Amino acid sequence: MAEPARKVFPKWQLAYYYFRKWHEEDTLKRLNFRLNIQERHGKVASPSLMSVGTQRVKVTRL
């Protein structure tokens, strides 16, 4: 039986925080650009470059 979504995914506020941060720093654009370059040169794009969501992030209160 699958785990409930609340146990699998972080709180939406945390996901949104990192989305906004990476968007403002153009991190998402840079990752996409690198993946497109690899694809154009015939290399297989490694999914590990985009597996950010599966890594655990230590969160501390500010």
Order of alpha helices (4+ residues) and beta strands (2+ residues): alpha-alpha-alpha
